[in-house]
């Protein structure tokens, strides 16, 4: 049912089914739609509304858009100059949600950064900041991949950190459980989630952070992702070379520093599992830092 692609960092390059992220998209959307309908029928207080617009329905549509764009990329293999701006389409439902929240006075259009100050954006928050958040987060999450478990475990850590301080945490319980199941099989090298998974989870992280008004926590948590993408882009623009690691049958090693993975493995052979653990630990550290900043 799923196209198979070679696992580049395993002996013999075995073929692994790709695109299993579609299960996340389907189950997450079904879960969020169920919350929306149940909350309309019963007073369960599982959903939140701003000016009559549902948070669960908004998040579901964003995930659906993200999954479709990722699926398109899996089939067509879009170039980065097109793929970078595609998340702007998925930002439209979130922009509508924040616009209605702005009209009702229920959405904060300011961002308070500890030790620096508060920045007020007004209407620019809806039409500039929200699309920018979705575009950046989706792309940086998508770019931190290539090793089994890297593109599934790291975003899950960020989501857990956001859920810990969100009053709307219940929106992510079902989707996160499904994502963790996929992460378990991905870490073991049994499946790949593909772009359909990484796009959908990236948009989920961005949308959930905006809905929960945890923008600063999001920014701090994804700093390792941003650093990785910045190094990759600078290398491509200035040296015209991509990040690359060599595999000797047991360990990975790099003779350049063009991504977070290659920086960690620069003249330092490590197994795939060790690299994933190190980067996951870095993401967890920044997520804890984001949590600590919530108390300042």
Secondary structure by P-SEA (a helix, b strand, c coil): cbbbbbccccccccccccccaaaaaaaaaaaaaaaaaaaaccccccccccccccaaaaaaaaaaaaaaaaaaaaaccccaaaaaacccccaaaaaaaaaaaaaacccccccccccbbbbbbcccccccaaaaaaaaaaaaaaacccccccccaaaaaaaaaaaaccccccccaaaaaaaaaaaaaaaaccccccaaaaaaaaaaaaaaaaaacaaaaaaaaaaaaaaaaaaaaaaaacccccbbbbbcccbbbbcccccaaaaaaccccccaaaaaaaaaaaaaaaaaaaaaaccc
